[in-house]
Amino acid sequence: MSNIPKKYADIVQAWKETPLDCAEDMLSIFVIAHIYRVLKLGPNQVEKSGLGKGTGLIPDGLIYADENRDKAPVIVAEYKKRIPELATADEATFMQLCLQEKSLYREALGYRDNNPKNNGIRQYLDNSNEKIEKNRLAYYGLVFNGDFFQIWRRVDGLILPLTPLQRMTEETIPLLIQQLEHCLKSPRKGLVVSNWNRKGGVGKTTNTINVGAALALEKKKVLLIDWDTQNDLARNLLPSWEAKEQKEDFWSKCLDKLYNKLDSEAKEILKENTENLEFCLEGNKKRTFSLDVLSAEEKWLNLFQANDSLTEKRKVEFMQKAIHLLAFDYDYIFIDTSPNSDIWTRSMLFCIDALLIPADLSIKALHHAVEVHDITIKEVREGKKINKNLYFSPWNLGVAYSNCAEELKPNSQLEKIISKQLKKQEFQGYICQTNLKVYNQAKVAEAEHLPVICWEKSKSASLFQELAKEVFLSHHFITN
């Protein structure tokens, strides 16, 4: 234990003394009380109480950012007993035991393999449950049993992992504390997302603009960032983009400030170059929404990429920091990049929390979508793990069928071909139920430099609103 920082020594010692068959309520005495102490939680920051009258939802703990309980808790916790089978298992067996049906881990998440009335994180963070009092709905969820732990995150209706499932060891105990500290300091950090596929022409920019606009129409604060050297996002939304000439490479200027640890000045540069766009709905001028857009000209994006004064790794790290600075001012940030593997795409992959993968109904697009899910995402997570990142995103929100000539009908010939392809590639991810068909109104909107959401009653607008609701606003539990 000599290599463990003194701050964590008491927790490590208490954990080592915890019986391998420790009951759930005894975990509080052996380990959890020590964790709360290291987090410096006051007596009124931790509460065990129900989430609303008649819900039957009584988590093992609600953790608040401070002593003021008028605000919603930051973390809701679900604890499970310790069992020798898990505690003594080798690494491979440990994960198998956690992920199998009727496991303690699945119980903690709220799966009902054993008991139809079992509740866990997916129930405690469910924003669609009208009986949960709004001031009891947490932003994060913790599952813990003394051998496994994992933190989950809620953004509106979306519930996704903040961290992977982790095993409790001397080495990971400090990581658990750091992750919990991150949650307590960042309850309202915006979700950073990209609509991205390695194949071009699948609607990624159109989806970025209109899913973002659909969320903005729901009073969410949304930032769209254009990291594509083709500048399609900027051209679609900014009528004066072609005539505009940026006089400086503001991303390099921002990076220089970050390099010199002048974070507030770096953020100010980004805010100065962000354009706020106001839109009104066709036929209802009083109903408006706004989008913020941050875009740099192609020449500056290329110049930044060619700059060899910093390694690519350092550039990506500084871009992560820049996006982190902006994330506290927005509910959602969408980053648009090219399908190419350039510095901007690699930066995007390391900056985002989640991917929404657009794919038309071609076999080629589906092939690339599955590769993004199975290979690209895992490679990025491993890269973050190597760099000792506190959380190992991105997570796949689903594959969204886009640019569809017609609706994909069940049992149709095309549906059977697609199902066969997905089965062949052993795809285990989520397929969005909303299919984005192509309508002329979307082309009209593009020509008018407007999101199609401005024509709220159009079929195109309805589809983007349905997708935003399905993925972000309604109860949506992501596990992979």
Backbone hydrogen bonds, N-H to C=O, Kabsch-Sander energy under -0.5 kcal/mol:
donor,donor_aa,acceptor,acceptor_aa,energy
4,I,1,M,-1.3
8,Y,5,P,-1.8
9,A,5,P,-0.6
9,A,6,K,-1.0
10,D,6,K,-0.5
12,V,8,Y,-2.3
13,Q,9,A,-2.5
14,A,10,D,-2.6
15,W,11,I,-2.9
16,K,12,V,-2.3
17,E,13,Q,-1.4
18,T,15,W,-1.1
22,C,19,P,-1.6
26,M,23,A,-0.5
27,L,23,A,-1.0
27,L,24,E,-0.8
28,S,24,E,-0.5
29,I,26,M,-0.5
30,F,26,M,-2.3
31,V,27,L,-3.0
32,I,27,L,-2.1
33,A,28,S,-2.0
34,H,31,V,-0.7
35,I,31,V,-1.8
36,Y,32,I,-2.6
37,R,33,A,-1.7
38,V,34,H,-2.2
39,L,35,I,-2.0
40,K,37,R,-1.1
41,L,36,Y,-2.2
45,Q,42,G,-1.7
47,E,62,L,-2.1
49,S,47,E,-0.6
51,L,57,L,-2.0
55,T,52,G,-1.8
58,I,56,G,-0.9
60,D,77,A,-1.7
61,G,77,A,-1.1
62,L,47,E,-2.9
63,I,75,I,-3.1
64,Y,45,Q,-2.9
64,Y,62,L,-0.5
69,R,67,E,-0.8
71,K,68,N,-0.6
74,V,63,I,-2.2
75,I,63,I,-2.0
76,V,140,Y,-2.3
77,A,61,G,-3.1
78,E,142,L,-2.8
80,K,144,F,-2.1
82,R,22,C,-3.0
86,L,83,I,-0.9
87,A,83,I,-2.2
88,T,84,P,-2.3
89,A,86,L,-1.0
94,F,90,D,-2.7
95,M,91,E,-1.8
96,Q,92,A,-1.8
97,L,93,T,-2.7
98,C,94,F,-2.0
99,L,95,M,-2.2
100,Q,96,Q,-1.3
103,S,100,Q,-0.8
107,E,103,S,-2.0
108,A,104,L,-2.5
109,L,105,Y,-1.6
110,G,106,R,-1.2
110,G,107,E,-0.6
111,Y,106,R,-2.6
118,N,115,N,-2.1
121,I,108,A,-2.0
122,R,109,L,-2.7
123,Q,120,G,-1.0
124,Y,120,G,-2.6
125,L,121,I,-2.1
126,D,123,Q,-1.2
127,N,125,L,-0.8
129,N,126,D,-1.1
130,E,128,S,-1.0
132,I,129,N,-1.6
133,E,51,L,-2.6
133,E,131,K,-0.5
136,R,133,E,-2.5
137,L,134,K,-0.9
138,A,136,R,-0.8
139,Y,73,P,-0.6
139,Y,74,V,-0.8
140,Y,74,V,-2.2
141,G,152,W,-2.3
142,L,76,V,-2.6
143,V,150,Q,-2.5
144,F,78,E,-1.8
145,N,148,F,-1.8
146,G,148,F,-0.6
149,F,166,Q,-2.1
150,Q,143,V,-1.8
152,W,141,G,-3.4
153,R,160,L,-3.2
154,R,139,Y,-3.4
155,V,158,L,-2.5
157,G,472,F,-2.0
158,L,155,V,-2.0
158,L,472,F,-1.2
159,I,476,H,-3.1
160,L,153,R,-2.4
162,L,151,I,-2.7
163,T,151,I,-1.8
166,Q,149,F,-2.4
168,M,147,D,-3.3
169,T,167,R,-0.5
173,I,169,T,-1.5
176,L,172,T,-2.4
177,I,173,I,-2.0
178,Q,174,P,-2.4
179,Q,175,L,-2.5
180,L,176,L,-2.3
181,E,177,I,-2.5
182,H,178,Q,-2.2
183,C,179,Q,-1.9
184,L,180,L,-2.3
185,K,181,E,-1.7
186,S,182,H,-1.3
189,K,186,S,-1.0
190,G,327,A,-2.8
191,L,331,D,-2.5
193,V,191,L,-0.6
193,V,333,I,-3.3
194,S,354,A,-1.3
196,W,194,S,-0.9
196,W,356,L,-1.1
207,N,203,G,-2.8
208,T,204,K,-2.2
209,I,205,T,-2.4
210,N,206,T,-2.3
211,V,207,N,-2.8
212,G,208,T,-1.7
213,A,209,I,-2.1
214,A,210,N,-2.2
215,L,211,V,-2.0
216,A,212,G,-2.2
217,L,213,A,-2.3
218,E,214,A,-0.6
218,E,215,L,-0.7
219,K,216,A,-1.8
220,K,215,L,-1.9
222,V,220,K,-0.6
223,L,332,Y,-2.1
224,L,292,D,-3.1
225,I,223,L,-0.5
225,I,334,F,-3.1
226,D,294,L,-2.6
227,W,225,I,-0.8
227,W,336,D,-3.2
229,T,227,W,-0.5
231,N,228,D,-2.3
235,R,231,N,-2.4
236,N,232,D,-2.2
237,L,233,L,-1.4
238,L,234,A,-2.8
241,W,238,L,-2.0
244,K,240,S,-1.2
244,K,241,W,-0.6
250,F,248,E,-1.4
253,K,249,D,-2.0
254,C,250,F,-2.6
255,L,251,W,-2.6
256,D,252,S,-2.2
257,K,253,K,-1.6
258,L,254,C,-2.3
259,Y,255,L,-2.6
260,N,256,D,-1.4
261,K,258,L,-1.8
262,L,257,K,-3.2
263,D,261,K,-0.7
266,A,262,L,-2.1
267,K,263,D,-2.6
268,E,264,S,-1.8
269,I,265,E,-1.8
270,L,266,A,-1.7
271,K,267,K,-2.4
272,E,268,E,-2.4
273,N,269,I,-1.1
274,T,271,K,-1.2
275,E,293,V,-2.9
277,L,275,E,-0.6
277,L,291,L,-3.2
279,F,289,F,-3.0
281,L,284,N,-0.9
281,L,287,R,-2.0
282,E,454,C,-3.2
284,N,281,L,-2.2
287,R,284,N,-1.7
288,T,286,K,-0.8
289,F,279,F,-2.2
291,L,277,L,-2.2
292,D,222,V,-2.2
293,V,275,E,-2.7
294,L,224,L,-2.7
295,S,273,N,-0.6
295,S,293,V,-0.5
296,A,226,D,-0.8
300,W,297,E,-0.5
301,L,297,E,-2.2
302,N,298,E,-2.7
303,L,299,K,-2.0
304,F,300,W,-2.5
305,Q,301,L,-1.9
306,A,302,N,-2.0
307,N,303,L,-1.2
315,K,311,T,-2.1
316,V,312,E,-2.5
317,E,313,K,-2.2
318,F,314,R,-2.3
319,M,315,K,-2.2
320,Q,316,V,-2.4
321,K,317,E,-1.8
322,A,318,F,-2.3
323,I,319,M,-2.5
324,H,320,Q,-2.2
325,L,321,K,-2.0
326,L,322,A,-1.4
327,A,323,I,-1.9
328,F,324,H,-0.6
329,D,326,L,-2.1
330,Y,327,A,-0.8
331,D,221,K,-2.4
332,Y,221,K,-1.9
333,I,191,L,-2.7
334,F,223,L,-2.8
335,I,193,V,-2.4
336,D,225,I,-3.2
336,D,334,F,-0.5
337,T,335,I,-0.5
342,D,340,N,-1.4
346,R,342,D,-2.5
347,S,343,I,-2.3
348,M,344,W,-2.4
349,L,345,T,-2.3
350,F,346,R,-1.4
351,C,347,S,-1.3
351,C,348,M,-0.7
352,I,348,M,-2.1
353,D,192,V,-3.2
354,A,192,V,-1.7
355,L,395,W,-2.5
356,L,194,S,-2.5
357,I,355,L,-0.5
357,I,398,G,-2.4
359,A,400,A,-2.1
366,L,362,S,-2.0
367,H,363,I,-2.6
368,H,364,K,-2.1
369,A,365,A,-2.3
370,V,366,L,-2.5
371,E,367,H,-1.9
372,V,368,H,-2.4
373,H,369,A,-2.0
374,D,370,V,-3.2
375,I,371,E,-2.9
376,T,371,E,-1.7
377,I,372,V,-2.4
379,E,375,I,-2.4
380,V,376,T,-2.2
381,R,377,I,-2.3
382,E,378,K,-2.3
383,G,379,E,-2.1
384,K,380,V,-2.3
385,K,381,R,-2.3
386,I,382,E,-2.5
387,N,383,G,-1.6
388,K,385,K,-1.6
389,N,384,K,-3.0
393,S,391,Y,-0.5
395,W,353,D,-1.5
397,L,355,L,-3.4
397,L,395,W,-0.6
398,G,355,L,-0.6
399,V,430,Y,-2.4
400,A,357,I,-2.5
400,A,398,G,-0.6
401,Y,399,V,-0.6
402,S,359,A,-1.8
404,C,436,L,-2.3
409,K,407,E,-1.0
412,S,409,K,-1.7
416,K,412,S,-2.1
417,I,413,Q,-1.9
418,I,414,L,-2.6
419,S,415,E,-2.5
420,K,416,K,-2.1
421,Q,417,I,-2.1
422,L,418,I,-2.7
423,K,419,S,-2.3
424,K,420,K,-2.3
425,Q,421,Q,-1.9
426,E,423,K,-1.0
427,F,422,L,-2.5
432,C,399,V,-2.4
432,C,430,Y,-0.6
435,N,433,Q,-0.6
436,L,401,Y,-3.0
437,K,435,N,-1.2
438,V,404,C,-2.5
439,Y,437,K,-0.5
442,A,439,Y,-1.2
443,K,439,Y,-0.7
443,K,440,N,-0.6
444,V,440,N,-2.1
445,A,441,Q,-2.6
446,E,442,A,-1.9
447,A,443,K,-2.1
448,E,444,V,-1.8
449,H,446,E,-1.2
450,L,445,A,-2.7
454,C,451,P,-1.8
455,W,452,V,-1.8
456,E,454,C,-1.1
458,S,455,W,-2.5
462,S,458,S,-2.0
463,L,459,K,-1.8
464,F,460,S,-1.9
465,Q,461,A,-2.3
466,E,462,S,-2.3
467,L,463,L,-2.3
468,A,464,F,-2.4
469,K,465,Q,-2.2
470,E,466,E,-2.8
471,V,467,L,-2.6
472,F,468,A,-2.2
473,L,468,A,-1.6
474,S,469,K,-3.2
476,H,157,G,-2.3
478,I,159,I,-3.1
478,I,476,H,-0.7
